[in-house]
Amino acid sequence: MSEVLANFVFLLATVLTLLILARVIISWVMPGGGGGLVAFVYAATEPILAPIRSLLPATAGIDFSPLIAILILQVITRLAGQML
């Protein structure tokens, strides 16, 4: 049972990492927004990024919350890998 849980956590962390990377790229390419796919990416990643963003001090217009979120997801992925 723990192997199934570890695989699920690994898969979830991987998908969230990819969505966060997609959000970063979208913010560079289309800062004004986009269609339904862009809305989905923003809706899926905002619950993860908003709490991190609220904890970080204000910087010169640079949002470091995606970087912090990816680092946290990588730690979670490694911990799930050790459970296997």
Short mmCIF file of the C-alpha atoms (twelve columns), coordinates in Angstrom:
data_MODEL
# 
_entry.id   MODEL 
# 
loop_
_atom_site.group_PDB 
_atom_site.id 
_atom_site.type_symbol 
_atom_site.label_atom_id 
_atom_site.label_alt_id 
_atom_site.label_comp_id 
_atom_site.label_asym_id 
_atom_site.label_seq_id 
_atom_site.Cartn_x 
_atom_site.Cartn_y 
_atom_site.Cartn_z 
_atom_site.pdbx_PDB_model_num 
ATOM 1  C CA . MET A 1  0.000  0.000  0.000   1 
ATOM 2  C CA . SER A 2  2.815  2.406  0.768   1 
ATOM 3  C CA . GLU A 3  4.240  1.844  -2.724  1 
ATOM 4  C CA . VAL A 4  0.953  2.982  -4.270  1 
ATOM 5  C CA . LEU A 5  0.917  6.061  -2.052  1 
ATOM 6  C CA . ALA A 6  4.544  6.858  -2.874  1 
ATOM 7  C CA . ASN A 7  3.856  6.511  -6.602  1 
ATOM 8  C CA . PHE A 8  0.811  8.771  -6.293  1 
ATOM 9  C CA . VAL A 9  2.786  11.440 -4.415  1 
ATOM 10 C CA . PHE A 10 5.590  11.209 -6.979  1 
ATOM 11 C CA . LEU A 11 3.140  11.562 -9.878  1 
ATOM 12 C CA . LEU A 12 1.276  14.444 -8.246  1 
ATOM 13 C CA . ALA A 13 4.494  16.324 -7.475  1 
ATOM 14 C CA . THR A 14 5.707  15.805 -11.041 1 
ATOM 15 C CA . VAL A 15 2.456  17.090 -12.556 1 
ATOM 16 C CA . LEU A 16 2.436  20.118 -10.253 1 
ATOM 17 C CA . THR A 17 6.056  20.891 -11.130 1 
ATOM 18 C CA . LEU A 18 5.215  20.781 -14.830 1 
ATOM 19 C CA . LEU A 19 2.184  23.015 -14.306 1 
ATOM 20 C CA . ILE A 20 4.274  25.546 -12.374 1 
ATOM 21 C CA . LEU A 21 6.886  25.555 -15.133 1 
ATOM 22 C CA . ALA A 22 4.114  26.042 -17.693 1 
ATOM 23 C CA . ARG A 23 2.783  28.972 -15.661 1 
ATOM 24 C CA . VAL A 24 6.214  30.603 -15.584 1 
ATOM 25 C CA . ILE A 25 6.620  30.216 -19.341 1 
ATOM 26 C CA . ILE A 26 3.096  31.514 -19.975 1 
ATOM 27 C CA . SER A 27 3.802  34.572 -17.815 1 
ATOM 28 C CA . TRP A 28 6.832  35.344 -19.983 1 
ATOM 29 C CA . VAL A 29 5.182  34.692 -23.349 1 
ATOM 30 C CA . MET A 30 1.604  35.882 -22.738 1 
ATOM 31 C CA . PRO A 31 1.575  38.179 -19.705 1 
ATOM 32 C CA . GLY A 32 -1.916 39.439 -20.587 1 
ATOM 33 C CA . GLY A 33 -3.547 36.038 -20.245 1 
ATOM 34 C CA . GLY A 34 -5.035 33.591 -22.683 1 
ATOM 35 C CA . GLY A 35 -7.737 31.011 -23.163 1 
ATOM 36 C CA . GLY A 36 -9.071 28.095 -21.206 1 
ATOM 37 C CA . LEU A 37 -5.784 26.206 -20.927 1 
ATOM 38 C CA . VAL A 38 -4.063 29.249 -19.420 1 
ATOM 39 C CA . ALA A 39 -6.943 29.680 -16.981 1 
ATOM 40 C CA . PHE A 40 -6.632 26.013 -15.979 1 
ATOM 41 C CA . VAL A 41 -2.885 26.313 -15.378 1 
ATOM 42 C CA . TYR A 42 -3.382 29.427 -13.241 1 
ATOM 43 C CA . ALA A 43 -6.276 27.855 -11.305 1 
ATOM 44 C CA . ALA A 44 -4.295 24.661 -10.657 1 
ATOM 45 C CA . THR A 45 -1.145 26.411 -9.444  1 
ATOM 46 C CA . GLU A 46 -2.512 29.403 -7.539  1 
ATOM 47 C CA . PRO A 47 -3.469 27.394 -4.393  1 
ATOM 48 C CA . ILE A 48 0.171  26.310 -4.148  1 
ATOM 49 C CA . LEU A 49 1.828  29.597 -5.041  1 
ATOM 50 C CA . ALA A 50 -0.383 32.039 -3.104  1 
ATOM 51 C CA . PRO A 51 0.599  30.884 0.417   1 
ATOM 52 C CA . ILE A 52 4.278  30.889 -0.525  1 
ATOM 53 C CA . ARG A 53 3.927  34.326 -2.089  1 
ATOM 54 C CA . SER A 54 2.334  35.682 1.085   1 
ATOM 55 C CA . LEU A 55 5.266  34.449 3.187   1 
ATOM 56 C CA . LEU A 56 8.004  35.877 0.969   1 
ATOM 57 C CA . PRO A 57 9.104  39.485 1.411   1 
ATOM 58 C CA . ALA A 58 8.427  41.896 -1.437  1 
ATOM 59 C CA . THR A 59 11.192 41.952 -4.028  1 
ATOM 60 C CA . ALA A 60 11.799 44.193 -6.996  1 
ATOM 61 C CA . GLY A 61 8.901  42.816 -9.023  1 
ATOM 62 C CA . ILE A 62 10.308 39.285 -9.167  1 
ATOM 63 C CA . ASP A 63 8.093  36.438 -7.971  1 
ATOM 64 C CA . PHE A 64 10.214 33.743 -6.377  1 
ATOM 65 C CA . SER A 65 7.233  31.620 -5.293  1 
ATOM 66 C CA . PRO A 66 7.454  29.238 -8.314  1 
ATOM 67 C CA . LEU A 67 11.097 28.529 -7.497  1 
ATOM 68 C CA . ILE A 68 10.320 27.854 -3.832  1 
ATOM 69 C CA . ALA A 69 7.330  25.678 -4.775  1 
ATOM 70 C CA . ILE A 70 9.415  23.597 -7.189  1 
ATOM 71 C CA . LEU A 71 12.103 23.126 -4.532  1 
ATOM 72 C CA . ILE A 72 9.482  21.967 -2.023  1 
ATOM 73 C CA . LEU A 73 7.976  19.599 -4.595  1 
ATOM 74 C CA . GLN A 74 11.435 18.170 -5.314  1 
ATOM 75 C CA . VAL A 75 11.949 17.467 -1.605  1 
ATOM 76 C CA . ILE A 76 8.550  15.767 -1.490  1 
ATOM 77 C CA . THR A 77 9.478  13.718 -4.564  1 
ATOM 78 C CA . ARG A 78 12.730 12.586 -2.950  1 
ATOM 79 C CA . LEU A 79 10.923 11.634 0.246   1 
ATOM 80 C CA . ALA A 80 8.389  9.638  -1.768  1 
ATOM 81 C CA . GLY A 81 11.247 7.930  -3.589  1 
ATOM 82 C CA . GLN A 82 12.768 6.890  -0.271  1 
ATOM 83 C CA . MET A 83 9.462  5.301  0.727   1 
ATOM 84 C CA . LEU A 84 9.733  2.861  -2.175  1 
# 
